[in-house]
Amino acid sequence: MSTNAEVRPPIPPFTLESAIEKVRLAEDAGNWFRSYGNEDWEFGPDGPMHHRYACINDVPIKASDRKFHSPLGRRPDDHPGLSELGL
């Protein structure tokens, strides 16, 4: 997330490919953030989410402060859980 008003493509709504591109561009830039906040999801009667309310604060961190280092995809089974990481 940048602190100025510059918009860096790709921008939402994302396809799978554009979401992966956005993540890889952020990773390649070496910009890491930890996000804290609260989310409230409301689901419609047919199942899909129809409202999402979120208040999220992004805090810049150094690469050495990252807690997750696995490649894209599912977290490895032997990776510490959230409680073990103090989250």
Distance bins in CASP14 RR format, pairs under 12 A and 6 or more apart:
PFRMAT RR
TARGET T0000
AUTHOR 0000-0000-0000
RMODE 2
METHOD distances of the structure
MODEL  1
1 7 0 0 0 0 0 1 0 0 0 0 0
1 8 0 0 0 0 1 0 0 0 0 0 0
1 22 0 0 0 0 0 1 0 0 0 0 0
1 26 0 0 0 0 1 0 0 0 0 0 0
1 29 0 0 0 0 0 1 0 0 0 0 0
1 31 1 0 0 1 0 0 0 0 0 0 0
1 32 0 0 0 0 0 1 0 0 0 0 0
1 33 1 0 0 1 0 0 0 0 0 0 0
1 34 0 0 0 0 0 1 0 0 0 0 0
1 35 0 0 0 0 1 0 0 0 0 0 0
1 56 0 0 0 0 1 0 0 0 0 0 0
1 57 0 0 0 0 0 1 0 0 0 0 0
1 58 1 0 1 0 0 0 0 0 0 0 0
1 59 0 0 0 0 0 1 0 0 0 0 0
1 60 0 0 0 0 1 0 0 0 0 0 0
2 8 1 0 0 1 0 0 0 0 0 0 0
2 25 0 0 0 0 0 1 0 0 0 0 0
2 26 0 0 0 0 0 1 0 0 0 0 0
2 29 0 0 0 0 1 0 0 0 0 0 0
2 31 0 0 0 0 1 0 0 0 0 0 0
2 33 0 0 0 0 0 1 0 0 0 0 0
2 58 0 0 0 0 0 1 0 0 0 0 0
2 60 0 0 0 0 0 1 0 0 0 0 0
3 31 0 0 0 0 0 1 0 0 0 0 0
3 33 0 0 0 0 0 1 0 0 0 0 0
3 58 0 0 0 0 1 0 0 0 0 0 0
3 60 0 0 0 0 1 0 0 0 0 0 0
7 22 0 0 0 0 0 1 0 0 0 0 0
8 18 0 0 0 0 0 1 0 0 0 0 0
8 21 0 0 0 0 0 1 0 0 0 0 0
8 22 0 0 0 0 1 0 0 0 0 0 0
8 25 1 0 0 1 0 0 0 0 0 0 0
8 26 0 0 0 0 1 0 0 0 0 0 0
8 29 0 0 0 0 1 0 0 0 0 0 0
8 31 0 0 0 0 0 1 0 0 0 0 0
9 18 0 0 0 0 1 0 0 0 0 0 0
9 21 0 0 0 0 1 0 0 0 0 0 0
9 22 0 0 0 0 1 0 0 0 0 0 0
9 25 0 0 0 0 1 0 0 0 0 0 0
10 16 0 0 0 0 0 1 0 0 0 0 0
10 17 0 0 0 0 1 0 0 0 0 0 0
10 18 1 1 0 0 0 0 0 0 0 0 0
10 19 1 0 0 1 0 0 0 0 0 0 0
10 20 0 0 0 0 1 0 0 0 0 0 0
10 21 1 0 1 0 0 0 0 0 0 0 0
10 22 1 0 1 0 0 0 0 0 0 0 0
10 23 0 0 0 0 0 1 0 0 0 0 0
10 24 0 0 0 0 0 1 0 0 0 0 0
10 25 0 0 0 0 1 0 0 0 0 0 0
10 26 0 0 0 0 0 1 0 0 0 0 0
11 18 0 0 0 0 1 0 0 0 0 0 0
11 19 0 0 0 0 0 1 0 0 0 0 0
11 21 0 0 0 0 0 1 0 0 0 0 0
11 22 0 0 0 0 1 0 0 0 0 0 0
11 25 0 0 0 0 0 1 0 0 0 0 0
12 18 0 0 0 0 1 0 0 0 0 0 0
12 19 0 0 0 0 1 0 0 0 0 0 0
12 22 0 0 0 0 1 0 0 0 0 0 0
13 19 0 0 0 0 1 0 0 0 0 0 0
13 22 0 0 0 0 0 1 0 0 0 0 0
14 20 0 0 0 0 1 0 0 0 0 0 0
14 21 0 0 0 0 1 0 0 0 0 0 0
14 22 1 0 0 1 0 0 0 0 0 0 0
14 23 0 0 0 0 1 0 0 0 0 0 0
15 21 0 0 0 0 1 0 0 0 0 0 0
15 22 0 0 0 0 0 1 0 0 0 0 0
16 22 0 0 0 0 0 1 0 0 0 0 0
16 23 0 0 0 0 0 1 0 0 0 0 0
16 72 0 0 0 0 0 1 0 0 0 0 0
16 73 0 0 0 0 0 1 0 0 0 0 0
17 23 0 0 0 0 0 1 0 0 0 0 0
17 24 0 0 0 0 0 1 0 0 0 0 0
18 24 0 0 0 0 0 1 0 0 0 0 0
18 25 0 0 0 0 0 1 0 0 0 0 0
19 25 0 0 0 0 0 1 0 0 0 0 0
19 26 0 0 0 0 0 1 0 0 0 0 0
19 72 0 0 0 0 0 1 0 0 0 0 0
20 26 0 0 0 0 0 1 0 0 0 0 0
20 27 0 0 0 0 0 1 0 0 0 0 0
20 71 0 0 0 0 0 1 0 0 0 0 0
20 72 1 0 0 1 0 0 0 0 0 0 0
20 73 0 0 0 0 0 1 0 0 0 0 0
21 27 0 0 0 0 0 1 0 0 0 0 0
21 28 0 0 0 0 0 1 0 0 0 0 0
21 72 0 0 0 0 0 1 0 0 0 0 0
22 28 0 0 0 0 0 1 0 0 0 0 0
22 29 0 0 0 0 0 1 0 0 0 0 0
22 31 0 0 0 0 0 1 0 0 0 0 0
23 29 0 0 0 0 0 1 0 0 0 0 0
23 30 0 0 0 0 0 1 0 0 0 0 0
23 31 0 0 0 0 0 1 0 0 0 0 0
23 32 0 0 0 0 0 1 0 0 0 0 0
23 71 0 0 0 0 0 1 0 0 0 0 0
23 72 1 0 0 1 0 0 0 0 0 0 0
23 73 0 0 0 0 0 1 0 0 0 0 0
24 30 0 0 0 0 0 1 0 0 0 0 0
24 71 0 0 0 0 0 1 0 0 0 0 0
24 72 0 0 0 0 1 0 0 0 0 0 0
25 31 0 0 0 0 1 0 0 0 0 0 0
26 32 0 0 0 0 1 0 0 0 0 0 0
26 33 0 0 0 0 1 0 0 0 0 0 0
26 58 0 0 0 0 0 1 0 0 0 0 0
26 60 0 0 0 0 0 1 0 0 0 0 0
26 63 0 0 0 0 0 1 0 0 0 0 0
27 33 0 0 0 0 0 1 0 0 0 0 0
27 63 0 0 0 0 1 0 0 0 0 0 0
27 66 0 0 0 0 0 1 0 0 0 0 0
27 68 0 0 0 0 0 1 0 0 0 0 0
27 69 0 0 0 0 0 1 0 0 0 0 0
27 71 0 0 0 0 0 1 0 0 0 0 0
27 72 0 0 0 0 1 0 0 0 0 0 0
28 63 0 0 0 0 0 1 0 0 0 0 0
29 60 0 0 0 0 0 1 0 0 0 0 0
29 63 0 0 0 0 0 1 0 0 0 0 0
30 60 0 0 0 0 0 1 0 0 0 0 0
30 61 0 0 0 0 0 1 0 0 0 0 0
30 62 0 0 0 0 1 0 0 0 0 0 0
30 63 1 0 0 1 0 0 0 0 0 0 0
30 64 0 0 0 0 0 1 0 0 0 0 0
30 66 0 0 0 0 0 1 0 0 0 0 0
31 58 0 0 0 0 0 1 0 0 0 0 0
31 59 0 0 0 0 0 1 0 0 0 0 0
31 60 1 0 0 1 0 0 0 0 0 0 0
31 61 0 0 0 0 1 0 0 0 0 0 0
31 62 0 0 0 0 0 1 0 0 0 0 0
31 63 0 0 0 0 1 0 0 0 0 0 0
31 66 0 0 0 0 0 1 0 0 0 0 0
32 58 0 0 0 0 0 1 0 0 0 0 0
32 59 0 0 0 0 1 0 0 0 0 0 0
32 60 1 0 0 1 0 0 0 0 0 0 0
32 61 1 0 1 0 0 0 0 0 0 0 0
32 62 1 0 0 1 0 0 0 0 0 0 0
32 63 1 0 1 0 0 0 0 0 0 0 0
32 64 0 0 0 0 1 0 0 0 0 0 0
32 65 1 0 0 1 0 0 0 0 0 0 0
32 66 1 0 1 0 0 0 0 0 0 0 0
32 67 0 0 0 0 0 1 0 0 0 0 0
32 68 0 0 0 0 0 1 0 0 0 0 0
32 69 0 0 0 0 0 1 0 0 0 0 0
33 56 0 0 0 0 1 0 0 0 0 0 0
33 57 0 0 0 0 1 0 0 0 0 0 0
33 58 1 0 1 0 0 0 0 0 0 0 0
33 59 1 0 0 1 0 0 0 0 0 0 0
33 60 1 0 1 0 0 0 0 0 0 0 0
33 61 1 0 0 1 0 0 0 0 0 0 0
33 62 0 0 0 0 0 1 0 0 0 0 0
33 63 0 0 0 0 0 1 0 0 0 0 0
33 65 0 0 0 0 0 1 0 0 0 0 0
33 66 0 0 0 0 0 1 0 0 0 0 0
34 56 0 0 0 0 0 1 0 0 0 0 0
34 57 0 0 0 0 1 0 0 0 0 0 0
34 58 1 0 0 1 0 0 0 0 0 0 0
34 59 1 0 1 0 0 0 0 0 0 0 0
34 60 0 0 0 0 1 0 0 0 0 0 0
34 61 1 0 1 0 0 0 0 0 0 0 0
34 62 0 0 0 0 0 1 0 0 0 0 0
34 65 1 0 0 1 0 0 0 0 0 0 0
34 66 0 0 0 0 1 0 0 0 0 0 0
34 67 0 0 0 0 1 0 0 0 0 0 0
34 68 0 0 0 0 0 1 0 0 0 0 0
34 85 0 0 0 0 0 1 0 0 0 0 0
34 87 0 0 0 0 1 0 0 0 0 0 0
35 54 0 0 0 0 1 0 0 0 0 0 0
35 55 0 0 0 0 0 1 0 0 0 0 0
35 56 1 0 1 0 0 0 0 0 0 0 0
35 57 1 0 0 1 0 0 0 0 0 0 0
35 58 1 0 1 0 0 0 0 0 0 0 0
35 59 1 0 0 1 0 0 0 0 0 0 0
35 60 0 0 0 0 0 1 0 0 0 0 0
35 61 0 0 0 0 0 1 0 0 0 0 0
35 87 0 0 0 0 0 1 0 0 0 0 0
36 54 0 0 0 0 0 1 0 0 0 0 0
36 55 0 0 0 0 1 0 0 0 0 0 0
36 56 1 0 0 1 0 0 0 0 0 0 0
36 57 1 0 1 0 0 0 0 0 0 0 0
36 58 0 0 0 0 1 0 0 0 0 0 0
36 59 1 0 0 1 0 0 0 0 0 0 0
36 61 0 0 0 0 0 1 0 0 0 0 0
36 87 0 0 0 0 0 1 0 0 0 0 0
37 53 0 0 0 0 0 1 0 0 0 0 0
37 54 1 0 0 1 0 0 0 0 0 0 0
37 55 1 0 1 0 0 0 0 0 0 0 0
37 56 1 0 1 0 0 0 0 0 0 0 0
37 57 1 0 0 1 0 0 0 0 0 0 0
37 58 0 0 0 0 1 0 0 0 0 0 0
37 59 0 0 0 0 0 1 0 0 0 0 0
38 52 0 0 0 0 0 1 0 0 0 0 0
38 53 0 0 0 0 1 0 0 0 0 0 0
38 54 1 0 0 1 0 0 0 0 0 0 0
38 55 1 0 1 0 0 0 0 0 0 0 0
38 56 1 0 0 1 0 0 0 0 0 0 0
38 57 0 0 0 0 0 1 0 0 0 0 0
39 49 0 0 0 0 0 1 0 0 0 0 0
39 51 0 0 0 0 0 1 0 0 0 0 0
39 52 1 0 0 1 0 0 0 0 0 0 0
39 53 1 0 0 1 0 0 0 0 0 0 0
39 54 1 0 1 0 0 0 0 0 0 0 0
39 55 1 0 0 1 0 0 0 0 0 0 0
39 56 1 0 0 1 0 0 0 0 0 0 0
40 49 0 0 0 0 0 1 0 0 0 0 0
40 51 0 0 0 0 1 0 0 0 0 0 0
40 52 1 0 0 1 0 0 0 0 0 0 0
40 53 1 0 1 0 0 0 0 0 0 0 0
40 54 1 0 0 1 0 0 0 0 0 0 0
40 55 0 0 0 0 1 0 0 0 0 0 0
40 56 0 0 0 0 0 1 0 0 0 0 0
41 47 0 0 0 0 0 1 0 0 0 0 0
41 48 0 0 0 0 0 1 0 0 0 0 0
41 49 1 0 1 0 0 0 0 0 0 0 0
41 50 0 0 0 0 1 0 0 0 0 0 0
41 51 1 0 0 1 0 0 0 0 0 0 0
41 52 1 0 1 0 0 0 0 0 0 0 0
41 53 1 0 0 1 0 0 0 0 0 0 0
41 54 0 0 0 0 1 0 0 0 0 0 0
42 48 0 0 0 0 0 1 0 0 0 0 0
42 49 1 0 0 1 0 0 0 0 0 0 0
42 50 1 0 0 1 0 0 0 0 0 0 0
42 51 1 0 1 0 0 0 0 0 0 0 0
42 52 1 0 0 1 0 0 0 0 0 0 0
42 53 0 0 0 0 1 0 0 0 0 0 0
43 49 1 0 1 0 0 0 0 0 0 0 0
43 50 1 0 0 1 0 0 0 0 0 0 0
43 51 0 0 0 0 1 0 0 0 0 0 0
43 52 0 0 0 0 0 1 0 0 0 0 0
44 50 1 0 1 0 0 0 0 0 0 0 0
44 51 0 0 0 0 1 0 0 0 0 0 0
44 52 0 0 0 0 0 1 0 0 0 0 0
59 65 0 0 0 0 1 0 0 0 0 0 0
60 66 0 0 0 0 0 1 0 0 0 0 0
61 67 0 0 0 0 1 0 0 0 0 0 0
61 68 0 0 0 0 0 1 0 0 0 0 0
63 69 0 0 0 0 1 0 0 0 0 0 0
65 85 0 0 0 0 0 1 0 0 0 0 0
66 85 0 0 0 0 0 1 0 0 0 0 0
67 75 0 0 0 0 0 1 0 0 0 0 0
67 79 0 0 0 0 1 0 0 0 0 0 0
67 80 0 0 0 0 1 0 0 0 0 0 0
67 81 0 0 0 0 1 0 0 0 0 0 0
67 82 0 0 0 0 1 0 0 0 0 0 0
67 84 0 0 0 0 1 0 0 0 0 0 0
67 85 1 0 1 0 0 0 0 0 0 0 0
67 86 0 0 0 0 1 0 0 0 0 0 0
67 87 1 0 0 1 0 0 0 0 0 0 0
68 74 0 0 0 0 0 1 0 0 0 0 0
68 75 1 0 0 1 0 0 0 0 0 0 0
68 76 0 0 0 0 0 1 0 0 0 0 0
68 79 1 0 0 1 0 0 0 0 0 0 0
68 80 0 0 0 0 1 0 0 0 0 0 0
68 81 0 0 0 0 0 1 0 0 0 0 0
68 82 0 0 0 0 0 1 0 0 0 0 0
68 85 0 0 0 0 1 0 0 0 0 0 0
68 87 0 0 0 0 0 1 0 0 0 0 0
69 75 0 0 0 0 0 1 0 0 0 0 0
69 76 0 0 0 0 1 0 0 0 0 0 0
69 79 0 0 0 0 1 0 0 0 0 0 0
69 80 0 0 0 0 0 1 0 0 0 0 0
69 85 0 0 0 0 0 1 0 0 0 0 0
70 76 1 0 1 0 0 0 0 0 0 0 0
70 77 0 0 0 0 0 1 0 0 0 0 0
70 78 0 0 0 0 0 1 0 0 0 0 0
70 79 1 0 0 1 0 0 0 0 0 0 0
70 80 0 0 0 0 0 1 0 0 0 0 0
70 81 0 0 0 0 0 1 0 0 0 0 0
71 79 0 0 0 0 0 1 0 0 0 0 0
73 79 0 0 0 0 0 1 0 0 0 0 0
75 81 0 0 0 0 1 0 0 0 0 0 0
75 82 0 0 0 0 1 0 0 0 0 0 0
75 85 0 0 0 0 0 1 0 0 0 0 0
78 84 0 0 0 0 0 1 0 0 0 0 0
79 85 0 0 0 0 1 0 0 0 0 0 0
80 86 0 0 0 0 1 0 0 0 0 0 0
80 87 0 0 0 0 1 0 0 0 0 0 0
81 87 0 0 0 0 1 0 0 0 0 0 0
END
